[in-house]
Amino acid sequence: MRIHRYFLRRIGLAVVFAVLFTSHASFADIAVSEPGVGIELAQAGGTEPPELQPRYRPVPPEEQSWYNAGYIFGLTRGVAASTMVPAAKAPLFVLTLPLDLALLPFAAIGGLFG
């Protein structure tokens, strides 16, 4: 049994070394004898790379409106778009909604001018 394991180990090592040395030698021969052979083989088909195309169509910009609605409920939208913790936003909505409602007439008029 010992002899059998001994020979299997030797044969296994011999196969591993043979694979390593033969593959290394063949790559070295190609690289030294013919530089750039990999590039020539890749382009041997005669095809050129396709032109790059976008993956999606860009969204066209919105047309400029004559009215600026950014002032209406601006405080509430600012709190909603902030990076605060959602638990901190809830009490602020209680403050911003009444203020936005109270300033709504001025924001509506301000939208005409800016």
CNS distance restraints for C-alpha pairs under 8 A (distance, minus, plus):
assign (resid   1 and name CA) (resid   5 and name CA) 6.45 0.50 0.50
assign (resid   2 and name CA) (resid   6 and name CA) 6.12 0.50 0.50
assign (resid   3 and name CA) (resid   7 and name CA) 6.22 0.50 0.50
assign (resid   4 and name CA) (resid   8 and name CA) 6.23 0.50 0.50
assign (resid   5 and name CA) (resid   9 and name CA) 6.12 0.50 0.50
assign (resid   6 and name CA) (resid  10 and name CA) 6.28 0.50 0.50
assign (resid   7 and name CA) (resid  11 and name CA) 5.98 0.50 0.50
assign (resid   8 and name CA) (resid  12 and name CA) 5.93 0.50 0.50
assign (resid   9 and name CA) (resid  13 and name CA) 6.10 0.50 0.50
assign (resid  10 and name CA) (resid  14 and name CA) 6.08 0.50 0.50
assign (resid  11 and name CA) (resid  15 and name CA) 6.15 0.50 0.50
assign (resid  12 and name CA) (resid  16 and name CA) 6.23 0.50 0.50
assign (resid  13 and name CA) (resid  17 and name CA) 6.14 0.50 0.50
assign (resid  14 and name CA) (resid  18 and name CA) 6.00 0.50 0.50
assign (resid  15 and name CA) (resid  19 and name CA) 6.14 0.50 0.50
assign (resid  16 and name CA) (resid  20 and name CA) 6.18 0.50 0.50
assign (resid  17 and name CA) (resid  21 and name CA) 5.95 0.50 0.50
assign (resid  18 and name CA) (resid  22 and name CA) 5.90 0.50 0.50
assign (resid  19 and name CA) (resid  23 and name CA) 5.97 0.50 0.50
assign (resid  20 and name CA) (resid  24 and name CA) 6.02 0.50 0.50
assign (resid  21 and name CA) (resid  25 and name CA) 5.96 0.50 0.50
assign (resid  22 and name CA) (resid  26 and name CA) 6.16 0.50 0.50
assign (resid  23 and name CA) (resid  27 and name CA) 6.30 0.50 0.50
assign (resid  24 and name CA) (resid  28 and name CA) 6.15 0.50 0.50
assign (resid  25 and name CA) (resid  29 and name CA) 6.08 0.50 0.50
assign (resid  26 and name CA) (resid  30 and name CA) 6.33 0.50 0.50
assign (resid  27 and name CA) (resid  31 and name CA) 6.17 0.50 0.50
assign (resid  28 and name CA) (resid  32 and name CA) 6.05 0.50 0.50
assign (resid  29 and name CA) (resid  33 and name CA) 5.75 0.50 0.50
assign (resid  30 and name CA) (resid  34 and name CA) 5.75 0.50 0.50
assign (resid  30 and name CA) (resid  35 and name CA) 7.45 0.50 0.50
assign (resid  30 and name CA) (resid  37 and name CA) 7.58 0.50 0.50
assign (resid  31 and name CA) (resid  35 and name CA) 5.51 0.50 0.50
assign (resid  31 and name CA) (resid  36 and name CA) 7.69 0.50 0.50
assign (resid  31 and name CA) (resid  37 and name CA) 7.75 0.50 0.50
assign (resid  36 and name CA) (resid  40 and name CA) 6.53 0.50 0.50
assign (resid  37 and name CA) (resid  41 and name CA) 6.15 0.50 0.50
assign (resid  38 and name CA) (resid  42 and name CA) 6.25 0.50 0.50
assign (resid  39 and name CA) (resid  43 and name CA) 6.34 0.50 0.50
assign (resid  40 and name CA) (resid  44 and name CA) 5.88 0.50 0.50
assign (resid  41 and name CA) (resid  45 and name CA) 7.97 0.50 0.50
assign (resid  43 and name CA) (resid  47 and name CA) 6.97 0.50 0.50
assign (resid  43 and name CA) (resid  48 and name CA) 7.96 0.50 0.50
assign (resid  66 and name CA) (resid 112 and name CA) 7.43 0.50 0.50
assign (resid  67 and name CA) (resid 111 and name CA) 5.57 0.50 0.50
assign (resid  67 and name CA) (resid 112 and name CA) 5.41 0.50 0.50
assign (resid  67 and name CA) (resid 113 and name CA) 7.80 0.50 0.50
assign (resid  67 and name CA) (resid 114 and name CA) 7.49 0.50 0.50
assign (resid  68 and name CA) (resid 111 and name CA) 4.51 0.50 0.50
assign (resid  68 and name CA) (resid 112 and name CA) 6.60 0.50 0.50
assign (resid  68 and name CA) (resid 113 and name CA) 7.83 0.50 0.50
assign (resid  68 and name CA) (resid 114 and name CA) 5.97 0.50 0.50
assign (resid  69 and name CA) (resid 108 and name CA) 7.68 0.50 0.50
assign (resid  69 and name CA) (resid 111 and name CA) 5.72 0.50 0.50
assign (resid  70 and name CA) (resid  74 and name CA) 6.27 0.50 0.50
assign (resid  70 and name CA) (resid 111 and name CA) 7.34 0.50 0.50
assign (resid  71 and name CA) (resid 107 and name CA) 5.20 0.50 0.50
assign (resid  71 and name CA) (resid 108 and name CA) 7.33 0.50 0.50
assign (resid  71 and name CA) (resid 110 and name CA) 7.13 0.50 0.50
assign (resid  71 and name CA) (resid 111 and name CA) 6.42 0.50 0.50
assign (resid  72 and name CA) (resid 100 and name CA) 7.39 0.50 0.50
assign (resid  72 and name CA) (resid 104 and name CA) 6.34 0.50 0.50
assign (resid  72 and name CA) (resid 107 and name CA) 5.34 0.50 0.50
assign (resid  72 and name CA) (resid 108 and name CA) 6.43 0.50 0.50
assign (resid  72 and name CA) (resid 111 and name CA) 7.87 0.50 0.50
assign (resid  73 and name CA) (resid  77 and name CA) 6.25 0.50 0.50
assign (resid  73 and name CA) (resid  97 and name CA) 7.61 0.50 0.50
assign (resid  73 and name CA) (resid 100 and name CA) 5.18 0.50 0.50
assign (resid  73 and name CA) (resid 101 and name CA) 7.54 0.50 0.50
assign (resid  73 and name CA) (resid 104 and name CA) 7.28 0.50 0.50
assign (resid  74 and name CA) (resid  78 and name CA) 5.99 0.50 0.50
assign (resid  74 and name CA) (resid 100 and name CA) 7.24 0.50 0.50
assign (resid  75 and name CA) (resid  79 and name CA) 6.35 0.50 0.50
assign (resid  75 and name CA) (resid  96 and name CA) 5.81 0.50 0.50
assign (resid  75 and name CA) (resid  97 and name CA) 7.82 0.50 0.50
assign (resid  75 and name CA) (resid 100 and name CA) 6.56 0.50 0.50
assign (resid  76 and name CA) (resid  80 and name CA) 6.20 0.50 0.50
assign (resid  76 and name CA) (resid  93 and name CA) 6.47 0.50 0.50
assign (resid  76 and name CA) (resid  96 and name CA) 5.47 0.50 0.50
assign (resid  76 and name CA) (resid  97 and name CA) 6.24 0.50 0.50
assign (resid  76 and name CA) (resid 100 and name CA) 7.19 0.50 0.50
assign (resid  77 and name CA) (resid  81 and name CA) 6.08 0.50 0.50
assign (resid  78 and name CA) (resid  82 and name CA) 6.11 0.50 0.50
assign (resid  79 and name CA) (resid  89 and name CA) 6.57 0.50 0.50
assign (resid  79 and name CA) (resid  92 and name CA) 7.32 0.50 0.50
assign (resid  79 and name CA) (resid  93 and name CA) 7.38 0.50 0.50
assign (resid  80 and name CA) (resid  89 and name CA) 7.23 0.50 0.50
assign (resid  84 and name CA) (resid  88 and name CA) 6.52 0.50 0.50
assign (resid  84 and name CA) (resid  89 and name CA) 6.64 0.50 0.50
assign (resid  85 and name CA) (resid  89 and name CA) 6.62 0.50 0.50
assign (resid  86 and name CA) (resid  90 and name CA) 6.71 0.50 0.50
assign (resid  87 and name CA) (resid  91 and name CA) 7.83 0.50 0.50
assign (resid  88 and name CA) (resid  92 and name CA) 6.94 0.50 0.50
assign (resid  89 and name CA) (resid  93 and name CA) 6.32 0.50 0.50
assign (resid  90 and name CA) (resid  94 and name CA) 6.94 0.50 0.50
assign (resid  91 and name CA) (resid  95 and name CA) 7.00 0.50 0.50
assign (resid  92 and name CA) (resid  96 and name CA) 6.12 0.50 0.50
assign (resid  93 and name CA) (resid  97 and name CA) 5.81 0.50 0.50
assign (resid  94 and name CA) (resid  98 and name CA) 7.20 0.50 0.50
assign (resid  95 and name CA) (resid  99 and name CA) 6.63 0.50 0.50
assign (resid  96 and name CA) (resid 100 and name CA) 5.96 0.50 0.50
assign (resid  97 and name CA) (resid 101 and name CA) 6.13 0.50 0.50
assign (resid  98 and name CA) (resid 102 and name CA) 6.09 0.50 0.50
assign (resid  99 and name CA) (resid 103 and name CA) 6.13 0.50 0.50
assign (resid 100 and name CA) (resid 104 and name CA) 5.77 0.50 0.50
assign (resid 103 and name CA) (resid 107 and name CA) 6.17 0.50 0.50
assign (resid 104 and name CA) (resid 108 and name CA) 6.02 0.50 0.50
assign (resid 105 and name CA) (resid 109 and name CA) 6.34 0.50 0.50
assign (resid 106 and name CA) (resid 110 and name CA) 5.96 0.50 0.50
assign (resid 107 and name CA) (resid 111 and name CA) 6.15 0.50 0.50
assign (resid 108 and name CA) (resid 112 and name CA) 7.18 0.50 0.50
assign (resid 109 and name CA) (resid 113 and name CA) 7.36 0.50 0.50
assign (resid 110 and name CA) (resid 114 and name CA) 6.36 0.50 0.50
